[in-house]
Amino acid sequence: MSIRSQMLLAAGAVAGVLALAPASAQDAVKIGLILPMTGGQASTGKQIDNAVKLYMQQNGDTVAGRKIEIILKDDAAVPDNTKRLAQELIVNDKVNFIAGFGVTPAALAAAPLATQGKIPQIVMAAGTSIITERSPYIVRTSFTLAQSSTIIGDWAAKNGIKKVATLTSDYAPGNDALNFFRQNFTAGGGEIVEEVKVPLANPDFAPFLQRMKDSKPDAVFVFVPAGQGGNFMKQYAERGLDKSGIKVIGPGDVMDDDLLNGMGDAALGTVTAHLYSTAHPSAANKEFVAAYKKAFNSRPGFMAVGGYDGIRLIYEALKKTGGKTDGDALIEAMKGMKWESPRGPISIDPETRDIVQNIYIRKVEKVDGELYNVEFATFEAVKDSGKTKK
Amino acid sequence: MTAKADVGYHARQHARWRLSEVAFWVLVLAGALLFPSRYLIMTDILRLGLFALSLDLILGYAGVVSLGHAAFFGVGAYSAGLLALHGIIPEPVLALLAAGLIATGVGFLTSFLVIRGVDLTRLMVTLGIALLLEALAERFSNITGGSDGLQGIEMQPILGLFAFDMFGKVGFFYCLAVLFILFLLARRIVHSPFGLSLRAIRNNPLRAAAIGIPVNRRLIAVYTLSAFYAGIAGALFTQTTALASLDVFAFERSADLMLVLVIGGTGYLYGGLIGAVAFKMLQEVFSTITPQYWQFWIGLVLVVIVLVGRARMHRWALWLPNLVIRQFAGRKAVVVVPERDAS
């Protein structure tokens, strides 16, 4: 009968796939890398994956006598996928670290698992302040939006920008960016004339841009997640806002180096505050950029740097513990760690396990026919003001 | 024997439990015990199976197409999430029922829109309803958590006895029990006179109306029932993952559901379950092999399935077992018959 035939097929498939559950060498240190490799945030995942590969090529895949094994999983930036994958990685693959996390909801979804499993969770991308408070096992190597938004808020208020309209994605990082910007900008005497929140899943900015244009501000403050910046600038230019004298300012996500060159001249003159620019003039960065370009034939953006430093943090922590993978010991080892990243000097705040780094004010300029975020001011060792406030 | 008794006799014959069906459920249970480390993905499969079952009820039995079934899944998911988050109904089983009933309500209200028009209109209307609800959930982010999802849901133990564990064991058996009970119910319904009348409607609505079947009322009833099933699937999703995000309303969810039924076949209830198994397995295998390009391979497999046809694939897959049966039992194997309602 038909049902029986269907059943046999199904049974065969089940047995086949479930048996695939990997069983590999005992002594390897396993890192579950959960990233959005498909969907709207795929560029984030790709950059981090590349950076991790690059670091492992440069530094070998053995630390303190133990082999490092990366298990890459695609969560398409959907938090329930993240949660399931993290759970499976911890329970079945017995990973020693979970890392990656392209968006805030994904990082938050995995946080309780890190706590339960006592597994260090290395956040390499997501940038909402609260993330590191959700589990004592979370360490972040990317950035927080509070870091860049407070600084651009101060800068804007001091540099002759009086009226600002804001356009931010309506989810936790966007709200963080908006709140911290508003707080510092209005404290400096600025005025916010229009606040627009755009849905995260709807990258059509045209109707919002029209409202921006009508409210005639000196500048628009923009936060959209990395990857949507290109689309934003395209529509910004199409609506003629680039010729209306309205400047774009914001945290650097919108001017992601990854996409900057494709944005065209409309992006020229945009001032953003951020942790990393491909044009950062340090020897460490030049080396990193050259190696990344050679390996992947594209420019590394700030997501790549987050990944690069994330895997470095794991390596260094393992060196410090002598290859032991006890979660508490690893977190202890990571606290207060300092090193010279391609983005500049960074450290892990021992109190909050969040990153402390320089924030640079940059302006988009043309260098050798290509667009770059050229840094012109530096704020050193910026902590996450989302937490220092408390 | 009167004609009526004759029909009843055949209906009862159809409704009898077959050995293969019993074997199916035994296999499911065996799977659960054989792979204790894979509860999470198996829970995922059960939820998808239940969800597919709900679409099968309207698509396979009443011929109503829907591209927006995620609407009810989402309503169920958010209802269960909110009930648990605000402690309105902390006990999961009651909350499950409540969430299912809320989805039923939404299903009933929207059924009046859906039964108007024909297939293409229905596709658009159902798609529209799902998009509408997704937009609403995003708009009222103070209630739903918007793009961040409902965070911080803590599930109470089931019936106050079984707490959800990290390995997903309790969640799995909970889903399995719910699926089995709802499956029995669905099986009873489709073999009832009501179910038979639905098939009559599917085959020819005009003729069904002519012999006195209240077509619209029946369609409303089955659509509402289907919404209940989808709502339960959604609620199970929230309860077992302790998470609800906008993704529960996503178009991809509705579209995946169609794919599941394309793989598994419609109109015999097991299609959704088998399709769910096959679909999740494909996804798992391909995304393990290539996390970046797995969607390509899934697409390719689906194209092949549609081109080759399910019935023929079954024949290929069962060629060897059949050969063995023929050789040793000396009789013609019975397993090659394509499902009777495949259309």
Chai-1 contact restraints between the chains, C-beta under 6 A:
chainA,res_idxA,chainB,res_idxB,connection_type,confidence,min_distance_angstrom,max_distance_angstrom,comment,restraint_id
A,M1,B,S20,contact,1.0,0.0,6.0,A-B,restraint_1
A,S2,B,V337,contact,1.0,0.0,6.0,A-B,restraint_2
A,S2,B,E339,contact,1.0,0.0,6.0,A-B,restraint_3
A,I3,B,S20,contact,1.0,0.0,6.0,A-B,restraint_4
A,I3,B,Y270,contact,1.0,0.0,6.0,A-B,restraint_5
A,R4,B,S20,contact,1.0,0.0,6.0,A-B,restraint_6
A,R4,B,V335,contact,1.0,0.0,6.0,A-B,restraint_7
A,S5,B,H314,contact,1.0,0.0,6.0,A-B,restraint_8
A,S5,B,L318,contact,1.0,0.0,6.0,A-B,restraint_9
A,S5,B,V335,contact,1.0,0.0,6.0,A-B,restraint_10
A,Q6,B,I274,contact,1.0,0.0,6.0,A-B,restraint_11
A,M7,B,F24,contact,1.0,0.0,6.0,A-B,restraint_12
A,L9,B,A317,contact,1.0,0.0,6.0,A-B,restraint_13
A,A10,B,I274,contact,1.0,0.0,6.0,A-B,restraint_14
A,A10,B,V277,contact,1.0,0.0,6.0,A-B,restraint_15
A,A11,B,L27,contact,1.0,0.0,6.0,A-B,restraint_16
A,A13,B,A278,contact,1.0,0.0,6.0,A-B,restraint_17
A,A13,B,M281,contact,1.0,0.0,6.0,A-B,restraint_18
A,V14,B,G31,contact,1.0,0.0,6.0,A-B,restraint_19
A,V17,B,M281,contact,1.0,0.0,6.0,A-B,restraint_20
A,V17,B,E284,contact,1.0,0.0,6.0,A-B,restraint_21
A,V17,B,V285,contact,1.0,0.0,6.0,A-B,restraint_22
A,L18,B,F35,contact,1.0,0.0,6.0,A-B,restraint_23
A,L18,B,R38,contact,1.0,0.0,6.0,A-B,restraint_24
A,A21,B,S37,contact,1.0,0.0,6.0,A-B,restraint_25
A,M37,B,P291,contact,1.0,0.0,6.0,A-B,restraint_26
A,M37,B,Q292,contact,1.0,0.0,6.0,A-B,restraint_27
A,T38,B,Q295,contact,1.0,0.0,6.0,A-B,restraint_28
A,L72,B,P291,contact,1.0,0.0,6.0,A-B,restraint_29
A,D74,B,S287,contact,1.0,0.0,6.0,A-B,restraint_30
A,D74,B,P291,contact,1.0,0.0,6.0,A-B,restraint_31
A,V78,B,D247,contact,1.0,0.0,6.0,A-B,restraint_32
A,P79,B,G149,contact,1.0,0.0,6.0,A-B,restraint_33
A,P79,B,L243,contact,1.0,0.0,6.0,A-B,restraint_34
A,P79,B,S245,contact,1.0,0.0,6.0,A-B,restraint_35
A,D80,B,T241,contact,1.0,0.0,6.0,A-B,restraint_36
A,D80,B,L243,contact,1.0,0.0,6.0,A-B,restraint_37
A,K83,B,T241,contact,1.0,0.0,6.0,A-B,restraint_38
A,K83,B,L243,contact,1.0,0.0,6.0,A-B,restraint_39
A,R84,B,L40,contact,1.0,0.0,6.0,A-B,restraint_40
A,Q87,B,L40,contact,1.0,0.0,6.0,A-B,restraint_41
A,E88,B,L40,contact,1.0,0.0,6.0,A-B,restraint_42
A,V91,B,F167,contact,1.0,0.0,6.0,A-B,restraint_43
A,N92,B,S37,contact,1.0,0.0,6.0,A-B,restraint_44
A,P105,B,D148,contact,1.0,0.0,6.0,A-B,restraint_45
A,P105,B,G149,contact,1.0,0.0,6.0,A-B,restraint_46
A,L108,B,Q151,contact,1.0,0.0,6.0,A-B,restraint_47
A,A109,B,L243,contact,1.0,0.0,6.0,A-B,restraint_48
A,Q116,B,M166,contact,1.0,0.0,6.0,A-B,restraint_49
A,D170,B,G146,contact,1.0,0.0,6.0,A-B,restraint_50
A,Y171,B,S147,contact,1.0,0.0,6.0,A-B,restraint_51
A,Y171,B,D148,contact,1.0,0.0,6.0,A-B,restraint_52
A,A172,B,D148,contact,1.0,0.0,6.0,A-B,restraint_53
A,P199,B,E138,contact,1.0,0.0,6.0,A-B,restraint_54
A,L200,B,S147,contact,1.0,0.0,6.0,A-B,restraint_55
